Amino acid sequence: MIQHLLQLRKEQALRAYQNIKDWSLDYYQLVKDKAPIDRAIVGGFQCQQFSFAFMAGYQAALEKMFPSIAPNEFKALCVSEEKGGHPKVIQTVLQNNQITGVKTYVTAGTEADHLLVLCKTNESVNDRPILRIVHIPRQAAGVELANFELPFMKDVKHGKLKLKEVKIEESQILEGDGYSDYTKPFRTLEDICVSAAYQAMLLRQAIDNNWDDNLRDQLLLNIYTLKNLLKLPPTDQGTHLLLSAADHSFKNLLPSIEEHIKTHSSIHFKTDWEGNKKVISLGKKIKEIRLSKARSAIFLND
């Protein structure tokens, strides 16, 4: 892995991309024919903007989760609604091969060509509506995506999705439960791939700017760990425990990382890092719950 990254560094200098389409031209050329985790690592390593490192990880996780859907084209998983993303509160409905509903937050949604939408159906099991994931092309009739910007990751526009009687074919409905088979495991895949991408971005800074040898090596070890975690089942409690340990290891490096950014990296990178580093702390409550369940399942059950 490191030999390939070092060769890439020799061949291609870092660029400051103007927008996501500009970045994607380089990204898809670099990651052609690569496995999802390598897409995340290479994409992050070739970035000096957090937003695009995040996108490399996010798209890599989608490639892992949905390998047969539009390879090498932007996708977005559409789950969150006004009351959240829990199965009990999903109101977007699939009925008679039509979808109607609103998704309040779609990561990079307005950049995506393909939308993977979590819907409830008129079928149920034990009084719980059956959920499905439906693949909807961005240009389908009845699809409306509105831009909005977060206070961070401003290089990537997110979206609010409105679906009004969007007609679909049976072939667009993915097999399996939309929550347990897709939404829930995707969260783990996304955590692994996004973490690998932004740590690869930091590894490039460490190499280019002569950071402390031990810090550089620790980043490399973390990335290698994440690369191997993607080989494990994303719903397995052991995977969750190891992922949390890897995250904790990275958090221990953060004070040193921030000191090195302050004293060695460019003004451009410092500014971008300060504006976007809060992404690292997102989903803290969900991760804590996931870790607690993993510890209970592994250490408290005989």
Secondary structure, DSSP 8 states (H G I E B T S, - for coil): -HHHHHHHHHH------SSHHHHHHHHHHHTTT--HHHHHHHHHHT-SSHHHHHHHHHHHHHHHH-TTS-TTS-EEEE--BTTBSSGGG---EEETTEEEEEEEEETTGGG-SEEEEEEEEEEEETTEEEEEEEEEETTSTTEEEEEE--SS-TTS-EEEEEEEEEE--GGGB-SS-TIIIIIHHHHHHHHHHHHHHHHHHHHHHHHHTT--HHHHHHHHHHHHHHHHHTTS-TT-HHHHHHHHHHHHHHHHHHHHHHHHHHHHS-HHHHHHHHHHGGGGGTTHHHHHHHHHHHHIIIII--
